[in-house]
Structure formats: C-alpha cells, structure tokens
C-alpha cells in the first residue's frame, strides 16, 4: 500500500487530536516520523511477544491502529495463534482491514473500547502508545483488567511517551525531541500545532509511575527494555 505523507498540522487545527479518517490515512508515516526509533522498538516488541506464543496462544493488541505490528507478528509465527486487534477508531480499523485483505491475514479486528471489552484468557497483551490517551483514573483499572486476562507467566508489552521527574531535564528532552521531529521534515509550526492539539488528550507518566502502576495491578515485575529520551518500551511479567 502507498504510504501517504503526514501534512495534517501544516494548517490551523481548531480541535483536539483524535484518531479520525484524516489521521488514519497518514498514521503509518506519522508514527515513523514522530516516534524516535519506532521501527526498532516494534521489532523488539514483536520478538518478545512471539517468544511467549505457543500453539493455541492468544494475543491482544490494544489500540491496534492500522494493524502493522500484528501483521509483522503473524509473519514471524511458526505456530497457530489467535491475534486480535482492538481499536475504538472505525477509520483506523478500515485502513487495517484493507491491509489484512492484501496479505490474506487471519488477524481478527474488533471495534470497541479497551476499557470494557470482554477479553478471553490470553498469553500476551500489547499496548503501544495507548495508555497515555486513557484518563489516569481509568488507566490503572485497565492494567488490572490486563493482569486478570493474562495466564500465569503472561506478558504485557507496552510503549509510552514518558516524562522526567526532573523538570529541567524534562524540558531538555522535549527540546531534543523537537529537534528530532525537525530532522524528519516537520516545521516548527507543525510541531506547535500538534502539541496544542494533544494538550490534555495525551497525559504521560514517568517511567517509574508506569512501573508502579503495573506492579500495583498484579504484575510481579516491570522493566524498561528500550528507551530514547522521552519514549520507552516496557515489559511486565505476570
């Protein structure tokens, strides 16, 4: 499929960020250009996930967007496993369905709210840059649901934008990140526009807060396995 270039924030934005058709159409490009080392973090996520998938296993991807990660996991599998992607954005799922049709994939797509979805027992749950869009009061509730969903020794693999507990360092990391986005071709105006659109929509935690939340929810361990400045990938073990 031809990847469309993200030019959403070249014009004045008069609403908060949402995963609508306009975003879905350019989402793959947006991820690659907005998240440092995104491809590397996702390759690591795939490898850690596949290591846990045995015959008959079940994996959920919460906020699966256009299903690129699930397709890559499916390609790596040497066993029969059920891969399920959940997203509340119809536009994202429509783009995902087109991809799955091209590759004749067996991945299941479900339109739904990850907070209220009727999960079956699973071996792996993945959540990439999804928790940060869930209100803090509901976030730990979801992580507890994930812990209850997983079999013993199950894995929760998630990536999040994080903040530093030191305000000076946090500002420096934000400046470094903005420099990264400029290197990817985004203008200062686009960066400012997106930051304003995400205000009070994306609410990040520190890495420590993420791990504390996970441990409080029933996981025995939580570790950062990949980090670049204010982006991190975690693995929590049941």
C-alpha positions as CSV (number, residue, x, y, z in Angstrom):
1,X,0.0,0.0,0.0
2,X,1.2,3.5,-0.8
3,X,2.1,5.5,2.4
4,X,0.6,9.0,2.5
5,X,2.7,11.7,4.0
6,X,1.6,13.4,7.2
7,X,0.8,17.0,6.5
8,X,-2.1,17.4,8.9
9,X,-0.6,20.1,11.1
10,X,0.5,22.3,8.2
11,X,-2.9,24.0,8.5
12,X,-4.5,25.6,11.5
13,X,-6.1,23.0,13.8
14,X,-9.2,24.0,15.6
15,X,-9.9,20.8,17.6
16,X,-8.2,18.4,19.9
17,X,-6.3,15.5,18.4
18,X,-8.4,12.5,17.5
19,X,-7.9,9.3,15.5
20,X,-10.3,10.2,12.7
21,X,-10.1,9.4,9.0
22,X,-7.6,12.2,8.3
23,X,-5.2,10.8,10.9
24,X,-5.8,7.2,9.9
25,X,-4.8,7.9,6.3
26,X,-1.3,9.1,7.3
27,X,-0.9,7.3,10.6
28,X,2.0,5.0,9.5
29,X,4.0,7.9,8.2
30,X,3.1,9.9,11.4
31,X,4.4,7.1,13.6
32,X,7.7,6.7,11.7
33,X,8.4,10.4,11.7
34,X,7.1,11.3,15.2
35,X,8.4,8.4,17.4
36,X,12.2,8.1,17.6
37,X,13.4,4.5,16.8
38,X,9.8,3.4,16.4
39,X,10.7,0.5,14.0
40,X,13.4,-0.8,16.4
41,X,11.1,-0.7,19.4
42,X,8.4,-2.5,17.5
43,X,10.9,-5.2,16.3
44,X,11.8,-5.7,19.9
45,X,8.1,-5.9,20.9
46,X,7.5,-8.5,18.2
47,X,10.4,-10.7,19.3
48,X,9.4,-10.6,23.0
49,X,5.8,-11.3,22.1
50,X,6.5,-14.2,19.7
51,X,8.8,-15.9,22.3
52,X,5.7,-16.3,24.5
53,X,3.3,-17.6,21.8
54,X,2.9,-21.3,21.7
55,X,0.3,-23.4,19.8
56,X,-3.2,-22.1,20.5
57,X,-2.0,-18.9,22.2
58,X,-4.0,-15.7,22.2
59,X,-2.5,-12.2,21.8
60,X,-4.3,-8.9,22.0
61,X,-3.1,-5.6,20.6
62,X,-4.9,-2.7,22.3
63,X,-5.2,0.3,20.1
64,X,-4.0,-1.7,17.1
65,X,-4.5,1.3,14.7
66,X,-3.7,0.1,11.2
67,X,-2.5,-3.4,12.3
68,X,1.1,-3.1,11.1
69,X,2.5,-4.7,14.3
70,X,0.0,-7.5,14.2
71,X,0.9,-8.3,10.6
72,X,4.6,-8.4,11.4
73,X,3.9,-10.7,14.4
74,X,1.8,-13.0,12.2
75,X,4.7,-13.3,9.7
76,X,7.0,-14.4,12.4
77,X,4.8,-17.1,13.8
78,X,5.7,-20.8,13.4
79,X,2.6,-21.9,15.5
80,X,-1.1,-21.4,15.2
81,X,-2.1,-18.5,17.5
82,X,-5.1,-16.1,17.6
83,X,-4.1,-12.5,17.1
84,X,-6.8,-9.9,17.9
85,X,-6.6,-6.2,17.4
86,X,-8.9,-3.8,19.2
87,X,-9.4,-0.2,18.4
88,X,-12.2,2.4,19.0
89,X,-11.5,4.2,15.8
90,X,-13.5,3.0,12.9
91,X,-11.3,4.9,10.5
92,X,-8.2,3.1,11.8
93,X,-9.8,-0.3,11.5
94,X,-11.0,0.3,8.0
95,X,-7.4,1.0,6.9
96,X,-6.3,-2.1,8.9
97,X,-8.9,-4.3,7.2
98,X,-7.5,-3.2,3.8
99,X,-4.0,-4.3,4.8
100,X,-5.2,-7.6,6.1
101,X,-7.1,-8.3,2.9
102,X,-4.0,-7.6,0.8
103,X,-2.0,-10.1,2.9
104,X,-4.8,-12.7,3.3
105,X,-4.4,-12.4,7.0
106,X,-6.3,-14.3,9.7
107,X,-5.9,-11.5,12.3
108,X,-9.2,-10.6,14.0
109,X,-10.1,-6.9,14.2
110,X,-12.6,-5.7,16.8
111,X,-14.1,-2.2,17.1
112,X,-14.5,-1.5,20.8
113,X,-13.5,0.3,24.0
114,X,-10.4,-1.4,25.5
115,X,-11.8,-0.4,29.0
116,X,-15.0,-2.5,28.5
117,X,-14.0,-5.2,26.0
118,X,-15.0,-8.8,27.0
119,X,-11.4,-10.3,27.0
120,X,-10.8,-14.0,26.9
121,X,-7.8,-15.5,28.6
122,X,-4.6,-14.5,26.8
123,X,-0.8,-15.1,26.7
124,X,0.3,-11.7,25.5
125,X,-1.2,-8.2,25.6
126,X,0.4,-5.4,23.7
127,X,-0.4,-1.7,24.0
128,X,1.6,0.8,22.0
129,X,1.2,4.5,22.9
130,X,-2.4,3.7,24.0
131,X,-2.4,4.0,27.8
132,X,-1.3,7.6,27.6
133,X,-4.6,8.5,25.9
134,X,-6.7,7.0,28.8
135,X,-7.6,9.2,31.7
136,X,-5.4,8.4,34.8
137,X,-8.4,7.4,36.9
138,X,-9.2,4.7,34.3
139,X,-5.7,3.7,33.4
140,X,-4.9,1.5,36.4
141,X,-8.3,-0.1,36.0
142,X,-7.4,-1.2,32.5
143,X,-4.0,-2.5,33.6
144,X,-5.7,-4.6,36.3
145,X,-8.0,-6.0,33.7
146,X,-5.0,-6.9,31.6
147,X,-3.4,-8.7,34.5
148,X,-6.6,-10.6,35.2
149,X,-6.8,-11.5,31.5
150,X,-3.3,-12.9,31.2
151,X,-2.4,-16.5,32.1
152,X,0.3,-17.0,34.6
153,X,3.7,-16.1,33.0
154,X,1.8,-14.0,30.5
155,X,3.4,-10.8,29.2
156,X,2.2,-7.2,28.9
157,X,4.4,-5.3,26.5
158,X,3.7,-1.6,26.2
159,X,5.3,1.6,24.9
160,X,4.5,5.1,26.2
161,X,5.7,8.6,25.9
162,X,7.2,9.4,29.3
163,X,8.2,12.5,31.3
164,X,11.2,13.0,33.5
165,X,10.7,13.6,37.2
166,X,13.3,16.4,36.9
167,X,11.7,19.5,35.3
168,X,14.9,20.8,33.9
169,X,15.8,17.5,32.3
170,X,12.3,17.1,31.0
171,X,12.5,20.4,29.2
172,X,15.8,19.4,27.6
173,X,14.4,16.1,26.5
174,X,11.4,17.9,24.9
175,X,13.8,20.2,23.0
176,X,15.8,17.2,21.8
177,X,12.6,15.6,20.7
178,X,11.5,18.7,18.8
179,X,14.9,18.7,17.0
180,X,14.3,15.1,16.0
181,X,11.0,16.0,14.5
182,X,12.5,18.9,12.6
183,X,15.1,16.4,11.2
184,X,12.1,14.3,10.0
185,X,10.8,17.2,8.0
186,X,8.3,18.7,10.4
187,X,8.2,22.5,10.6
188,X,8.2,24.4,13.9
189,X,4.6,25.4,13.1
190,X,3.5,21.8,12.7
191,X,5.3,20.8,15.9
192,X,3.5,23.6,17.8
193,X,0.1,22.7,16.3
194,X,0.3,19.1,17.2
195,X,1.5,19.9,20.7
196,X,-1.5,22.1,21.2
197,X,-3.9,19.5,19.7
198,X,-2.6,16.9,22.2
199,X,-2.9,19.2,25.2
200,X,-4.9,17.4,27.9
201,X,-5.5,14.5,25.5
202,X,-2.1,12.7,25.9
203,X,-1.2,12.5,29.6
204,X,2.2,10.8,30.1
205,X,3.6,9.3,33.3
206,X,7.2,9.0,34.3
207,X,8.8,5.6,33.7
208,X,8.7,4.9,37.4
209,X,5.0,5.8,37.6
210,X,4.2,3.4,34.8
211,X,6.1,0.5,36.5
212,X,4.5,1.3,39.9
213,X,1.0,1.2,38.3
214,X,1.8,-2.1,36.6
215,X,3.1,-3.7,39.8
216,X,0.1,-2.4,41.8
217,X,-2.2,-4.1,39.2
218,X,-0.9,-7.6,39.8
219,X,2.3,-8.0,37.8
220,X,5.4,-9.4,39.5
221,X,7.9,-7.3,37.5
222,X,8.1,-4.4,35.1
223,X,11.2,-3.3,33.2
224,X,12.1,-0.7,30.6
225,X,13.6,-2.7,27.7
226,X,14.1,0.2,25.3
227,X,14.2,4.0,25.7
228,X,15.1,7.1,23.7
229,X,14.8,10.3,25.7
230,X,11.0,10.6,26.5
231,X,9.9,7.4,24.7
232,X,10.0,4.0,26.4
233,X,9.0,0.4,25.9
234,X,8.2,-1.8,28.9
235,X,7.7,-5.5,29.6
236,X,5.6,-6.6,32.6
237,X,5.5,-10.2,33.6
238,X,2.5,-11.8,35.3
